[in-house]
Amino acid sequence: MRIAIVQYGVFHGRFEELRTGGSETYYAQRYSVDFVADLAERCEFLGVCGVLGKKAEEVALSDRLHSACVPAIRGGAMDSPSIIRLLEKWRPDRLILQAPDRPLLKWALRNKIETLPLLADSFEQKSFRRQAQAFLLGRLLNKPAFRAVGNHNVPSCISLKRIGIDAAKIYPWDWPHEVRPEANPVKSLPEGPAELVYVGTVAEAKGVAECVEAARILKSDGIDFKMTIIGGGGFSQGAEALIARHDLSEQVRLTGRLSHEQVFETLRSATLSMAPSWHAYPEGLPMTIYEALATRTPLALSDHPMFQLYFKDTPAARMAPERNPEALASAIKALITDQAAYAAASEATGDLWNKVKCDLTWGTLIKAWLGENGASLNSIREESLEARLAKLS
C-alpha cells in the first residue's frame, strides 16, 4: 500500500520537534503525528505533503516515510499542479486529502486513486461565486468513487449535505477526548478582573478586531477585566494598532503563538473564552471551543452558521451577531457581571461538551476506510451523518 496525505501543515518540522521532546502547538498534534508515523510502518510508502511552509523541499524521515512542502500560492491557495507532480513521483494508490481542492480530486478520479477527503471546513457560502464552487465540489464528492467524506463534527458535515453529498457517506470525526469537563471544577466569577481569552489565528475574519473593540466598550462601561489574545496571523499588527488607538494596553495583550500546554492552562484559569468568527470564515468547530467547554469556561460566540446547532440557546454560551462589537461586549457583560448566570453557564458546559463531541476519531475513520485489521466503513456506519441526524431528530 502506497499512501499520500495532502494537508495544510508541514509534517517533518513538527515530527522532528515532537520526537526530540518539543511541545504541541495545537490540540492532538502529537496524536496525529504519531498516527501517521505508525501507519507508515505498515505501508510500502507514505508521503505527507504540506502547504503552509515557505521552502519547497522533500525530506526522507525513513525509508518508508517522506515529508514534503509545496508552498501555497495566491494568498494561501494550494499549488495544485506542483502537488500533482509530487504525487505522480510518489505513485500513491491511496490519497488522504485534508483540503477541499477540486483539481486534486479530479486528478485522483482520472488516475483511479482511492481517495478519502478528510476535511475541517464549512461550506455555508453567501456569495454566488462561492456557492457555485461549493455546488461543484458537492457534485464531485458525491461520485461513487469517493466512498466516504469526513468533516470535523456535525455542523460542518451538515454543510456538506447541503451542497449535495449523500449523508450516508459523510462521517463527522473528532480528535480523541483527552481533555474532559469532569476533570475540572465548575467555575464562579473571580474576585478580581474577569479573564477574557481569545485563542486562534489572529485574522480579521476570525473577529479579532471585534474582540478589541468589545474591550474598548467594556472599559468605557467600567467593567474590570483583562483580555488575552493568543495566536499568530496577518492581523497581529492591526490588532496592536487598535489596542494603542483605544489606549487598551493595560487591559489587552497579544501573546503570539503559545504551546498547547500554555493555551490549555490559560483556558483553565480563564473566566470566558471568545470565538467571534465572521460567517465568511470557513469554520469547522474550533478546538478552542471544545477546550473551553472541557475546562468549564463559558463562551461568547458569533452567530456563525457552524456554531448555531449547539450554541444558539444554551446557557453555557452567549451569542452575538457577526462583526458587531457592541453585541459581543453585551454578550460578555451578561455573563461576567451576573454571578448566578455565570455559575449556571459554567455548570452547563459539561452537558454541552457531551452533546458536541463525536466518538468517531480521525484515526479510526482512516483505519475503517483503509480496511485495516478487519475494520470497514460498514463497521462505523452508526457514526455517519445520516445516523447522527436520526438520533438528533
C-alpha positions in Angstrom: 0.0 0.0 0.0 1.3 3.4 -1.0 -0.4 6.3 0.7 -0.1 10.1 0.2 -1.6 12.7 2.5 -2.1 16.3 1.4 -2.6 18.7 4.3 -2.0 22.2 5.4 0.8 21.8 7.9 4.3 20.7 7.1 4.8 17.3 8.7 8.6 17.0 9.0 9.1 20.1 11.2 6.6 19.0 13.8 7.7 15.3 13.6 11.3 16.2 14.4 10.3 18.7 17.2 7.9 16.3 18.9 10.3 13.4 18.6 13.0 15.4 20.4 10.7 16.5 23.3 9.1 19.6 21.8 5.7 20.8 22.9 2.5 20.5 20.9 1.4 23.7 19.2 -2.3 22.7 19.0 -4.7 20.0 20.4 -4.0 16.4 19.3 -0.9 17.3 17.3 1.2 14.5 18.8 -1.7 12.1 18.3 -1.9 12.9 14.6 1.9 12.9 14.0 2.3 9.5 15.8 -0.7 8.0 13.9 0.9 8.9 10.6 4.4 7.7 11.6 2.9 4.4 12.9 0.8 4.0 9.7 3.9 4.4 7.6 5.4 1.4 9.3 2.6 -0.7 7.8 2.9 0.7 4.3 5.3 0.2 1.4 5.5 4.1 1.3 3.7 7.0 2.9 4.3 10.6 1.8 2.9 13.7 3.5 2.7 16.9 1.5 2.1 20.2 3.5 1.5 23.7 2.1 1.9 26.1 5.0 5.6 26.5 4.6 7.9 28.8 2.8 10.5 26.4 1.4 9.8 23.8 -1.3 11.6 20.6 -0.1 11.2 16.9 0.4 12.7 15.1 3.5 13.1 11.3 3.9 12.2 10.7 7.5 12.7 6.9 7.0 12.8 4.5 4.0 9.0 4.4 4.1 8.1 7.9 5.4 8.7 11.1 3.3 7.5 14.6 4.1 7.4 17.5 1.6 6.4 21.1 1.4 4.8 22.6 -1.7 4.3 26.3 -0.6 0.9 27.8 -1.1 0.3 30.5 -3.8 -2.1 33.4 -4.3 -2.8 34.2 -0.7 -2.9 30.7 0.6 -4.3 28.7 -2.3 -2.8 25.3 -2.9 -0.3 25.0 -5.8 -2.3 22.0 -7.3 -0.1 21.5 -10.4 3.1 21.2 -8.3 1.4 18.9 -5.7 0.2 16.7 -8.6 3.8 16.5 -9.9 4.9 15.4 -6.5 2.1 12.8 -6.2 3.0 11.4 -9.6 6.5 10.9 -8.3 5.3 9.2 -5.2 2.8 6.9 -7.1 0.2 6.5 -4.3 -2.7 4.1 -4.6 -4.4 5.8 -1.7 -4.8 9.5 -1.1 -6.0 11.2 2.1 -6.9 14.8 1.1 -7.3 17.2 4.0 -8.3 20.2 1.8 -11.4 20.6 -0.5 -9.2 21.0 -3.6 -11.1 20.1 -6.8 -8.1 19.8 -9.1 -6.5 17.2 -6.8 -9.9 15.4 -6.5 -10.2 15.3 -10.3 -6.6 14.1 -10.7 -7.3 11.2 -8.3 -10.5 10.3 -10.2 -8.7 10.3 -13.5 -6.0 8.1 -12.1 -8.4 5.8 -10.2 -6.7 6.5 -6.9 -8.8 5.7 -3.8 -9.3 9.0 -2.0 -10.6 9.9 1.4 -11.5 13.7 1.7 -10.9 14.3 5.4 -11.8 17.9 6.0 -12.3 20.5 8.7 -14.2 23.1 6.7 -17.7 24.6 6.4 -19.5 25.3 3.1 -22.1 27.9 4.1 -21.2 30.5 1.4 -23.1 33.7 0.7 -21.5 35.0 -2.5 -22.7 33.5 -5.8 -19.2 32.6 -6.8 -18.5 30.6 -3.6 -21.9 29.0 -3.8 -21.1 27.8 -7.3 -17.7 26.5 -6.2 -19.4 24.7 -3.3 -22.0 23.2 -5.6 -19.3 21.9 -8.0 -17.4 20.4 -5.0 -20.5 18.7 -3.8 -21.3 17.2 -7.2 -17.7 15.9 -7.4 -17.6 14.4 -3.9 -21.0 12.7 -4.3 -19.5 10.5 -7.1 -19.4 6.8 -6.0 -15.6 6.7 -6.3 -15.5 8.7 -3.0 -16.8 6.0 -0.7 -16.6 8.3 2.4 -16.2 12.0 3.1 -15.1 13.1 6.6 -15.5 16.5 8.2 -14.9 17.8 11.6 -18.1 17.5 13.7 -21.7 17.5 12.8 -22.4 21.2 11.8 -19.7 21.2 9.1 -21.0 17.8 7.9 -24.5 19.3 7.6 -23.0 21.9 5.3 -21.6 19.1 3.1 -25.1 17.6 2.9 -26.5 21.0 1.9 -24.1 21.1 -1.1 -25.5 17.7 -2.3 -23.5 15.0 -0.7 -25.3 11.8 0.5 -25.5 11.9 4.3 -24.9 8.2 4.4 -21.3 8.6 3.3 -20.5 11.7 5.3 -18.7 11.0 8.6 -18.4 13.5 11.4 -15.0 12.9 13.1 -13.3 14.3 16.1 -9.9 14.2 17.9 -9.5 11.9 20.9 -11.2 13.3 24.0 -8.3 13.5 26.3 -9.5 16.7 28.0 -12.9 16.2 29.7 -15.1 18.5 31.8 -15.5 16.1 34.7 -11.8 16.6 35.4 -12.3 20.3 36.0 -14.5 22.1 38.7 -17.4 24.3 37.9 -16.3 28.0 37.9 -17.6 31.0 39.7 -16.8 34.7 38.9 -13.4 35.7 40.2 -12.8 38.4 42.9 -10.6 40.5 40.6 -10.8 41.2 36.9 -12.5 38.8 34.6 -10.0 37.0 32.4 -11.2 37.0 28.7 -9.3 34.8 26.3 -9.2 34.5 22.5 -7.3 31.6 21.0 -6.8 31.1 17.3 -5.5 32.7 14.1 -5.1 36.5 14.6 -7.2 37.4 11.5 -9.9 39.9 10.7 -12.3 37.2 9.6 -11.9 35.4 13.0 -13.3 38.5 14.7 -10.1 39.7 16.4 -10.9 43.4 15.8 -14.3 42.8 17.3 -12.6 41.4 20.5 -10.5 44.6 20.8 -13.5 46.9 20.1 -15.5 45.0 22.7 -12.7 45.6 25.2 -13.0 49.3 24.4 -16.7 49.2 25.2 -16.2 47.2 28.4 -13.6 49.6 29.6 -15.9 52.6 28.9 -18.6 50.8 30.9 -16.3 50.4 33.9 -16.0 46.6 33.7 -13.0 45.1 35.4 -11.3 42.7 33.0 -8.2 41.6 31.3 -8.1 40.2 27.7 -5.5 37.9 26.3 -5.3 37.2 22.5 -3.3 34.1 21.8 -2.1 33.2 18.3 -0.3 34.4 15.3 -1.5 35.8 12.0 -1.6 38.6 9.5 -3.8 40.9 11.6 -1.4 41.0 14.6 -0.1 44.5 13.7 -3.6 45.7 13.0 -4.7 44.4 16.5 -1.7 46.1 18.1 -2.6 49.4 16.4 -6.2 49.1 17.6 -5.1 48.5 21.2 -2.8 51.5 21.0 -5.5 53.7 19.4 -8.0 52.9 22.2 -5.4 53.1 25.0 -6.1 49.5 26.0 -2.5 48.4 26.7 -3.4 47.8 30.4 -6.4 45.7 29.5 -5.5 43.8 26.3 -2.3 41.9 25.4 -1.3 39.8 22.4 1.0 36.8 23.3 1.7 35.5 19.9 1.7 31.7 19.5 2.0 29.6 22.6 2.4 25.9 23.2 -0.7 23.9 23.5 0.0 23.2 27.2 0.2 27.0 27.8 -3.0 27.6 25.9 -4.8 24.9 27.9 -3.6 26.4 31.2 -4.7 29.8 30.1 -8.2 28.5 29.3 -8.3 26.6 32.6 -7.8 29.8 34.5 -9.9 32.0 32.2 -13.3 33.4 33.0 -14.6 33.4 29.5 -13.5 32.3 26.0 -14.3 34.2 22.8 -14.9 32.9 19.3 -16.4 35.8 17.2 -15.8 34.5 13.7 -17.3 36.1 10.7 -19.7 34.0 8.6 -17.2 34.2 5.7 -14.6 32.3 7.7 -14.8 28.5 6.9 -15.0 27.2 10.4 -15.4 23.6 11.2 -15.7 23.6 15.0 -12.6 25.1 16.6 -10.8 23.0 19.2 -10.6 26.1 21.4 -14.4 25.7 21.8 -14.0 22.1 22.9 -11.3 23.1 25.4 -13.3 25.9 26.8 -16.2 23.5 27.5 -13.8 20.9 28.9 -12.3 23.5 31.3 -15.8 24.7 32.3 -15.2 28.1 30.7 -18.4 29.8 29.3 -18.3 31.2 25.8 -19.1 34.4 23.9 -19.6 33.5 20.2 -20.7 35.0 16.9 -23.7 33.6 15.2 -21.6 31.8 12.7 -23.6 29.0 11.0 -21.3 26.3 12.3 -22.0 27.5 15.9 -25.8 27.7 15.8 -26.7 24.0 16.0 -25.2 23.6 19.5 -24.8 27.1 20.9 -27.8 29.2 19.9 -29.9 28.6 23.0 -27.5 27.0 25.5 -26.9 28.6 28.9 -23.2 27.7 28.5 -22.7 30.5 25.9 -23.9 33.8 24.7 -24.2 34.5 21.0 -23.8 37.8 19.2 -24.3 38.8 15.5 -21.1 38.7 13.5 -19.0 41.9 13.1 -20.9 43.6 15.9 -18.5 44.6 18.8 -21.4 46.2 20.7 -23.3 43.0 20.7 -20.2 41.0 21.6 -19.5 43.3 24.5 -23.1 42.9 25.7 -22.8 39.1 25.5 -19.6 39.1 27.5 -21.0 41.6 30.0 -24.2 39.5 30.5 -22.0 36.7 31.9 -19.2 38.4 33.7 -21.4 40.7 35.7 -24.0 38.2 36.9 -22.8 35.6 39.4 -25.9 33.3 39.0 -25.9 33.4 35.2 -22.1 32.7 35.1 -22.3 29.8 37.6 -25.2 28.3 35.5 -23.2 28.8 32.3 -20.1 27.0 33.8 -22.3 24.2 35.1 -23.9 23.7 31.7 -20.6 23.3 29.9 -20.4 19.6 30.9 -23.6 18.5 29.3 -22.9 20.6 26.2 -19.5 19.1 25.8 -21.0 15.6 25.8 -23.6 16.8 23.2 -21.0 18.4 20.9 -18.3 15.6 20.9 -18.2 12.9 18.2 -17.0 9.4 19.2 -15.5 8.6 15.8 -11.9 9.7 15.8 -9.8 10.9 12.9 -7.6 7.8 13.1 -10.5 5.4 13.4 -12.1 6.8 10.3 -8.8 6.4 8.3 -8.4 2.8 9.5 -12.0 2.0 8.6 -11.5 3.5 5.1 -8.3 1.6 4.6 -9.9 -1.6 5.9 -7.2 -2.2 8.5 -7.5 -5.1 11.0 -10.9 -6.1 9.9 -12.3 -2.6 10.1 -14.6 -1.2 7.4 -16.8 1.7 6.6 -19.7 -0.7 7.4 -18.4 -1.2 10.9 -18.7 2.6 11.6 -22.0 3.1 9.8 -23.7 4.2 13.0 -21.3 7.2 13.2 -22.3 8.5 9.8 -24.1 11.9 9.5 -27.3 10.1 8.5 -27.2 8.1 11.7 -26.3 11.1 13.8 -29.1 13.2 12.4 -31.6 10.4 13.0 -30.5 10.4 16.7 -30.9 14.2 16.9 -34.5 14.2 15.4 
